Each structure stands twice: as C-alpha cells, then as structure tokens.
Amino acid sequence: MENQIYSDFQLARSYVNQKDGIGFTSSFNYESTHPWEFWFLNSYFDKSFNIDKTGYLWRNNLEEYSLGIGYKVRDSFWKFRKLFFSTELEYANNLDKLPIEKKIIFTLTQLWQNYWHSGIITEYSPKHYDDLLTYDYEDGDLGPVAIVPKSNGWKCFVQTDQRNLFSGRLEYGIGTNSLNDRGTNLFSSLKFSPNENLKFSLEYYRGKSKEKYHWVEITEYIEILSELPNSTNEIKHFIFSNAENKVTSLTSRLNLNFNRNTSLQIYSEYYMTHTNHIDNKFYELLPDSSVFPIPNTEYLEDVYIDPTQDQIMPGDEEEFNRGNILASPNIEPTLYPKYSNYSTNIVFHWDYSPGSSLYFVYTYYKGINGELLSNPLQVLSYQLKNKKWIETYLDHSIFIKLDYWFDI
C-alpha cells in the first residue's frame, strides 16, 4: 500500500473579540496504479470560528462532506490513450442541520492519441437552502432563509496538445432549475509558446443567465411613531427581482524571459457585467411567511423611482431624501447594475546578484460604474461629461522593491 494512501488533518482555533472558535479539515485519498481511486473530505467550523483571520474559507457555521470514486482506463484502445470516470457526492449543512449544499457530479475525461483532452461534466442538485443570502453585513443580522431550487447542468470541453506552438481550449456549459431559470457560459483560450522564454495567452469568457428571483438588496423603511415624539422604527425588507445577467471578460498574459536573470510579466483584463431588472418588477421575501419572494406587498408599490426623470412626483423628494424611496436598481451605483473596467499589471524582475533582486511593478485600473462599454479602448477613453448616476474610478500605482543578500 506504499505511496497509495494519503491522509491529512488540520485543526485551527480562533479567538477574536473574546469569542473562541474551532474548526478542522480532514481528507483521505487512495490512489494507485490500479484502476480505482477513492477520496473523502470533511470540514467543520463552528459559529464562533473567525474566518477573516485564517485565510480563505467560504463560511463558518458549517459541516461539510465530500465522497468520490474514480476509475481509470490506463491502456490505449481505439483512439484513446487514457479514460477517467468519476462520481462525487457533496453535502453540507449549517450547525442547525439546515442543508445548504446537495450535489452529485459525474465526470468523464479523455486523453486522445494526438494528446488532445476532452471531457463532459454533469451535475444534479436537489432543493436546499441559502441561510446567508439575505445576511445584513452592516448590522450583522441574519435575514430569512432562501430556497435554492432543484437544478441540473452540464459542461463539456476540448483542449489541444499543449506542447504545440499554438494551443487552445474551448468550454461550454448550460444549467437550468425547477423555476425555469437558465444560464449558459462560454470560455475559450489561445496560447502561443514558441519556446520556454516566451509565453502569450488570450482568454475570453461570456456568461448569461435569467433568474425569476434574483437577490437585489435589503432596504429599510423608516416609520415615524406618532405615539412617541422624535421616535422612529426601522423595518427591513428583502428585495428580489426578475433579472437577466451578463458577464464578459477578456484577459491577456505575457511572460517573457530575457535571460536567466531578467523577466517581464504583463497581465491585462477587460471586464463587463450587466444586471437588467426586467420591467422594474420586484418581489419581497417575507420572514417566516413566504416560501419564495412574493410581488403583492404594499411596500413594493412605491419603493423605487427613476431619479433620472425630469420631475419627481410631489412628496417623493422628501421620502427619497429620507431613504424610504430609493433609486431603481437598474440605476443605483451601489448595486453595480452596469459596470465596466480595465486593469493591467506590469512586473519587471531582475536578479542583479546571487540572492539579490529588483522588482518594478506598475498597476493601472479604471472602472466605469453605470455605463456599459463593449471593449477596453472605450473604457480607456471614457470621460464622465457631467452624467448623473455614473461613477468613475481611476488608480495608477508604482512599486519598487529591492532585495540585497549580505554574506556575513
């Protein structure tokens, strides 16, 4: 069994603001030259475990399990060099035993005789719950639990021989759920690598989805209490919408080694996201009284207005300034309904002496919040021109780091 069984266990404790938390992760893997392989993973983090101080963890208040089995065909046959099949079960619940993740995944990947890779991955997820979707990060309060409907999806990919001068990868995926929501995503990449000293790649991603209940925000209605002078009562509302979502990104990477001691890295990314709240139709999730968000609440009738209109209805301006009437989520910049940005990082590295290095780093970032721009050049040349309800962000940074090794 030598070199075939691997196990790992990590235990962590946090103590922040006089709250003592504990968490652990464990894993067991069996791999061999035989066809079968198995793996099991388990994580536990109690409600007091501070995830902000221990690297990346997606949440606390968690008990998580993953069990998988795989089968490898190592001998060549027909046009295949190798085949791999696997099935994985994933389950998670919070410590109140509410199921927050249920998933079964089937995977089939192939290595062809010409060293191309391909594969198909399918997923099925029964109904479960999201207990943090409506969490109020300002007040630290949990909102009503949201239902995650039954869903299924698949993804396929094909990848050419990575040893060639040009190589590429193409992925396509689609998913649906029991509410007739639908999403698709497309990813493609192209790499150019004439030698070990020069590598250049382009990546493109496009995602689209349509949701019946898209999470929007928590709003607060300030009610003036007539029986108590100068007293108010804040009532929280949990707002959803019927939405169409689009995400597009274009990324380039360049790695260039001039010699053993000098290198240049350039990373650039264009990113655009758009959330269209269809017909400004909104829903409210009522705590303890509605399974899904409902449209027929009195609060929803007048909560949103279009502040870009020439005139605001009489009486609305006072309520707007108080916060009881809000800008439409199709316009409100804090919700990022229309967002475009471009960023680039340039890193020059020089090992000028054994153990001693010089780094020169330049970063550029420009974001347009409230406007959809279809390519990086439009982002770079964009000027605000006194437009309302649009924000721009611009950052230039230069960093220089010098290391020197002293022989003492």
N, C-alpha and C positions, 0 to 999 in steps of 0.2 A: 504493500500500500504506500510505499515511499513516494513522495512528491505527487500524491494524488488527492490527499485530503488537506484542506486548508480551513482554519477557523480563526476567528478574530472576535475580541470583546473589548469594548471601550466604555468606561464609566466616567461620568462627569458630574460635578456638583457646582451649583452657583449660589452665591449669597450676595444679593443686591437689595438695598433698601430694607434690610432686616427680614428679607424673605429667603428662606432656604429651599432650594430646588435641586432635584436629582434627575438624571437621565442616563440611558445606556443604549448602545447599539451592539448587536451580535450578528455574526454571519457564519455560515458553514457551506463549504463548496467541495464537491467531489469532481475531479477531472482526471482523465486517464487516456491512455492510447486506445481504450475500448470505446465502443460507440456511445455509451450512455454517460450522461453527466447530470448532477443534481445541485441545487443550491437553495439555501434557506436564509432569510434575513429577518431580523426582528429589531424594532426600536421602541423605546418608551421614554417619554418626557412628561413629568408631572406638571400640574397647573402653575406651580411657582418657579419652574425652571426658566431662567432668563436666557432667551435665545440671542439677545443682542450682544452678549459678551462671549459667545462661544463659536464664532464663525457662522457659516450659512446653515441654518435649519429653517424649514418652511413653517414650523409652528411648534408650540408646546401643547400641553393637554392632549397627548397623542399616544396611542398604542397601535403599532403598525406591523404588518406581517407580509412577507413575500415568499412564495414557494414556486420553484421552477424545475422542469425536467427537460433535458435536451437529448437529441440523438444525432450522431454524426455518421455520414457515409464517407469514409476516407478514400476508398478505392475508386479510381476513374471508371466511368462507364458512359456509353454513348458520347455526348459532347460535354459531359461534366467532369471536372476534376474532384470537386467535393460538394456535398449537400449537408445542410443542417436544418433540423426541425426542433422547435421548442414550444412549450406551453408554460405560461406563468400565471399564477393567481396572486392578486394583490388585494389586501383588505386592510382597512384602518378604521378605528373608532376613537372618539374622544373618551375621556375618563368617566363620562356619564353614560357610556355604552351606546352613544348615538353613532351609527355607521356614517362615516364621512368619505369613504372610498371603497368601491367594489369594482373589480375589473378582472377580466380574463383575456390574455393576449396569446395569439397564435402567430408563430414566425416561421417562414420558410426562406432560406437564402441559398444561393447557388454560386459556385465558382466554376466558370466555364473553361474549356480547354484553351481559349485565347486570353485567359486571365481577366476577362470581364466578370464583374459581380452583378447580381440581380437579386431581388427579393420581394416578398409581399408580407405585410404585417396586418393582421385584423384584430380588432378589439371589440369587446362587448362589456357594457357596464349597466347593471340593474339600477333601479332607483335607489338613491342615497340622499345625503343631506349636506348642506354647507352651513356650518354654525358661525362662520366668521365673515360671511359675505356682507352683512349689514353691521359689522362692528364699527362703533364710533371711536375713531382713533384720537379725537380731541378730548372726549370725556372718559374714554376707557370703558365704555359700556357695551355689552352685547345686545344686539337687536334680535328681531325674530329670526328663527331658523328658516332657511330657504330650502326648497326641494330641488334636487338635481335629477331631472327625469331620466328614464331609461334611454340609453344611447348605444350606437354602434358605428364603427367606421373602419376604413382600411387605408393602407398606404403601400405603394409599390415604388421601386427604384431600380435604376440601372446605372452602372458605373464602368467606365472603360479602363483599360490597363493603365495604371498609374505610372508605369515605367516609361511610357512614350513621351515624345516631345510635347504633344498636346494630349490632354486627358480631360474627361468631364464626368459629370454626374447629373442625373435628372430624377426628381422625385415628384410624385403627385399623390395627394390624399383627399379623402372625402369623408364626411361624417354627418349623421342625422340623429334625431332623437324622437321621442314619442309625442312631442309638441309640434312636429314637422319643422323644427329648426334645421338648418342645413349650413354646412361650412365646407369650403374647399381650400386647398393650399398647393402651391406650385413652387418648387425650388430647383434651380439649375446652377451649375458651376462649370467654369472652364479654367484649366491650369496650363501654364506654359513653363516648361522647365528644361532648357537646353543643356544644363549642367548643374553641378552641385552648388555653384556660386550664384546662380540666378534663378529665382522662382517668382512668378507673377500669377495672380489668380483674380478672377471676377466671379461674384456670386449675386444671384438675383432671387428674391423671394416675393411672392404675392399671396396674400390670404384674403378670403372673402367669407362672410357669414351673415346669416339673417336669424334674428332671435325674436321670439314672441315676448319674452320677459328679460330684457337687458337691464342689469343693475345700473342705476344712474347716480343717486346721491341720497344723503339724509338731509332733510330740510327741517327747520324749526319754526313753528308758528307762535308768535309772542301774543299771548292773550292777556288783556288788561283786566284785572279783577276789580269789579265795581264795589264789592263789599269791603275791600281792603285798599285804602288810598295808597298810590305810588307802589302798588304790588303787581307783579306780572307772573304768568305761568307759561313755561315753555313746553310745547307739545311737539314731539318728534314724529316725522312722517318718513316712511321708507319708500322711495320712488323708483319705479321701473318704467321701461318704455318698450315699444315695438321698434326694433332698430336694425339697420343694415351697417355692417362694419367692413372696412377695407384697410389693409396694411400692405405697404410696398417698401422694399429696401433694396439697395444696390451697393455692394461692397467690393472694394479692390484692395489687394495686398501685394506689396513688393518687398522681397528680401534679396539684397544684393551684397555679396562679399567681395570687396576689392582685393583683399589678400587675407592671410591668416589673422591679421591684427585689426582690420578695419572693415566695418559693415554699415549698411544703411537699411533702415526699415521704414516703409511708408504705408500707412493704413488710412483709408478714406471710406466714408459711408454716407449715403443719402437715405433718408427715412421719411415716410409719409404715412399718416394714419387719419382715417375719417370715420366718425360715428354719426350716422344720419338717423335721428329720431323721427321715424316716419309719421308725417302728418301731425307732428307735435302731440301724439297720443300717448298718454301716460297712465300708469297704474300705481296702486299703493298696496303694499303688503301690510296687513293689519296684524299686530301681535295677538297670537292665541285665538284668532277668529277667522283666518283665511288660509287655505292650503296653498293657493297661488295668489299673486297680486290681482286685485280687482279694480275695474275702472270707475265704478259708480260711487265714489265718495265725494261728499260735498267739498272737501278741501281741494280736490283736483280741478274743480271748475275754473278757478281764477288764480291759481298759484303762479303760473308762468305768463309772461308777456314778452313781446319783441321790443326791446329797448331801442332798436334802430329805426323804429317807425317815427314819422314826423311828429305825431302827437300821442301823448299818453292819456288814457281816459281819465276824466275828472275823479279825484280821490285816490287814483292808483299811485300817484307820485309819492304821497305820504307813506302809504303802505310799502312801496318799493324801497324807500329810504330806511324804513324800519326793519325791512328784511322779510316781511310777510308775503310780498310779491317778488318774484325772482326773474332774472333774465332766462330766457329759454335755453335749455341745454344744448340746442343747436348753435348757440352763440356764446354762452358763458365760457370765458377763457380758462377758468379753474377746472373745468371738466375736459378740456382739450378735445373738443369735437372735430376740429380741423387743425392739424399740426404737421409742419414740415421742417426738417432740419438737415444740415450738412456738417460733418465733422471730419477732421483729419489729424493724424499724429505722425510726426516725423522724428525718428530716433537715429542719431549718428553715434556710433560706438568705435572707440579707438583704444586698443591696448598698447599704449606707448612704451611700456616697460613691463617686464615679467611681474605679474601680480598687481599692476597699476593700470587704471583705466580712466578714460574721459568720456562722459556722456553729454550729448547736446540734444535736448528734447524740445520740439515746438508743437503746440496744440492749437487748433482753431476750431471754434464751434459757433454756429449761427442757427438760431431757431426762430420760426415764424408760427406763432400761436393764433389761429383764427383765419388762416388762409391756406388753401391747397395749392401747392406748387409742384409741377409734374416732373421736374428734373433738377439736378444740382445747380446748374447755371442760373435758373430762376431764383433759387434760394440765395446764391451769392450776390446777385444783382438787385435783390428786393429792397425797396425803400418804403417806409411806412406811409408817407404822404398824408398825415393827419387823419388816418382812418380810425374810426371808433371801434372798440371791442376787438382790437387786434394788438397783440404784444409781440415784441421782438427781443431776442436775446443774442448777445454777441460777446465772445470771450477769446482773447489771444493770450497765450501763456508761453514763456520760455524758461526752461530749467537747464541748469548746468551742474553736473556732478563730477567731481574729481576725486579719484582714489589714488593713494600712493602707498606702496609697500616699503616699509623700513626693515632692513636687515640689521638686527641688533644681536 
